[in-house]
Amino acid sequence: MGPFALALDTKNSFAASSSATDASGRKRDNLQMVPKKFFASINNEEEKPFDFLRILFEGVIAGGTAGVVVETVLYPIDTIKTRLQVARGGGQIALKGLYSGLLGNLAGVLPASAIFVGVYEPAKQKLLKMFPENLSAVAHLTAGALGGIAASFVRVPTEVIKQRMQTRQFASAPDAVRLIVSKEGFKGLYAGYGSFLLRDLPFDAIQFCIYEQLRIGYKLAVL
């Protein structure tokens, strides 16, 4: 009985070892078949179904609110920057009226920010479904650029009026619009539009791409 039992155990041990080797081999093959991802990504099936109106509404509310808050807090710093840029011959920078023109500027910032996020969010989610997972960064870059282009039609006139009011060329936003249009035509509101796009479109696209990739990477790290 002893030798027979020993032979049986050896056979079972060999079978178990062979099974483990096969399983290990299959596991290695499966790992090798997984494509390498150069950008962070997350399974789209975990997200809610695409609902354009809901995403648009949430983006408009979130973007508009964020834009108003940021602009209100940082407006004095932006005013000082603008006055420094236009100072000539060592002229002094007046600290009085740092919030001059804020309300008129918010009238432009609110819709511009709402438009940006309102376009960015639906475009991002639609593009993520179109692009492969490992190209999610391209979807984010493209969505950021589309949001920037859509918002630029409001952001540029707002920026032109804001800067001229910060330098005290006009007393109010309505006066600024009326006088600019009467003297320079409608195109006067879009002065510097080309340079604005060259500066802000890459900025928006890269900023939101990095933000989304870091956010997705964090989610993958903590899951």
C-alpha positions, 0 to 999 in steps of 0.5 A: 500500500505504501508504494502505491499511495506514494505513486498516486500522490506523485501523479496528483502533484504533477497534475496540480503543478501542470494545471498551475503552470497552464493557469500561470501561462494563460495569465501571462498571455492575458496580461500581454494582450492588454494594450498599453495606455499612454493617457489615463482613462476610465471605462465609459460604462461607469458613467451616466448615459449621455443626456445632452440637455441635462449636461448642458444645463449643469454646465451652464449653471456651474460655469456661470457661477464659477466665472462670476465668483472668480472674476469678482475675487480677482478683479482688483488684481486684474485692474492693477495689471492692466493699469501697469501695462498702460502706464507710461513714463513711470506714472503712478498707478491709482489704487482707487476704483479697483472695482470700477466696471465690475458689474458691467464685466460680470454681464459678459463673464457670466454668459461667457463662462456658462457658454464655455462649460455648457459646450465643453461638457457635452462635447467632452462626453460625446468625444470620449465615446468616439475616441478609443480609451487610450486617446482620452486626452485628445478628446479633452483637448478638442473639447477645451478648444471647442468651448474656448471658440464658442465662448470667445464671441462673448469673452473678447468684447467683454475683455475689450470693454473691461480693459478700457474701463479699467483705464478709465476711458469710459464711465460705464459699460453701456457707454463703452459699447455705444462709443466703441461701436460709433467710432470703430464700428462693430469690429472695434468690440473684437479688437485683438480677436486673433491674438486672443485665440492664439493665447487662450485656445491653447491655454483652455485646451491644455488646462482642461486636458491636464485637469481631466487626466489628473482627475481620472488618474486619481480615480483610478488610483483610489479605486 
